[in-house]
Amino acid sequence: MSERDGMIPEWAPQDGVMVTWPHDQTDWRDDLPRVDTCFAHIAREVTAREILLAVCRDAAHAAHVRALVVAAGGDPGRLACAVAPSNDTWARDHGPITVRRGGELRLLDFRFNGWGDKYPADLDDRITRTIHASGAFGDVPLDSIDLVLEGGSLDVDGRGTLLTTASCLLARTRNPGLDRAAIEAALRVHLGIERVLWLEHGALEGDDTDGHVDTLARFCDGRTIVYQGCDDPADAHFAVLRAMAAELADLRDAAGNPYRLVALPWPRPAHDPVTGRRLPASYANFLIVNGAVLVPAYDDPADEETTRVLAGCFPDREIVSIDCRPLIRGFGSLHCVTMQLPAGAVAAPDRE
């Protein structure tokens, strides 16, 4: 792993992945068995390679989670359960962001306000501090920062560059007193980055985050960006995603070179069976773990092609599909419910 200071890229070696497990007091209560199964499949693949840090509501919930993981074929020896109350399950946005400063790891706990006060988030906003106090992250220091910032809203190339969207970071419901220059200055200070690349286009119907970049475009390495394409001119997304692709083509890395751009296949429209609302199915919402990339699948013909495309971007990692149809009913997907924790950032689980 590079010893460069700043926010650590997702492909760096990891100790584990954090999830906040759903329960019957969250919005998942009416579909909990299917969502439990999806989380258990994620847990199986993560614990085959590293630790899964599962935030559970209480001790009884932790026992339930452990049984689910074992039943799904996961490794209980790599499962660490921490207890904290939660409103919801989107660990990408309420979990800690890990940076390196002076060669040492630090966890950053930014404020989480439910994507601009759209949903209750008081409990989720306290999760990282609660489980840090319980020792979940070992002796890695935690800094609480008075800035609303969600992990799904940014991605880094490991070389000092951050990619984000103007629609999210400049939303007045997050940090209304800060303009673009002030946000960039805060990102430089806290995340140790040198450049911010802003996307002005790109959005998915059903997304309620104001355009998180992790549903749109992602770094695979310091030179490669994959992005959610749309090849259907009749689809409402066609024009906006084509405009985003043109923006990406104009971006340059720190050395002035264009990025290698790879379009991801476009899945068929998915709709909630109850409300009819279109759901934000995106293949860009994958998770990089040690030795593998976990990729959302939607029972769509494009699922298989997506695994082939990502295999070309990650030739040294196994590509593993996870059925994420239950997750998109909550308007997110696989990356949204997970937060990677770099090597050195997780305490070893208790052996039971």
Protein Blocks (a to p, Z undefined) as FASTA:
>chain_A
ZZbecjddfkbccfbdcdddddfkbfklmmmmmmmmmmmmmmmmmmmmmccddddfblml
mmmmmmmmmmnopafklcccdddddfblclklmmccdddeehiacddddddehhoolacc
klmmmmmmmmmmnopnojaccddddddddfklpccehnopacddfklmmpcklmmmbcfk
lmmmmmmmmnopabdcddfbdcdehiangopaklmbccfbfkbccddddfbfkbmklmmm
mmmmmmmmmpccfkopacdddddddddddddfklopacdddfklcccdehiacdddehia
klmmmmmmmmmmmmmbccddddfklmmmnopafklmpccddehiaccdddZZ
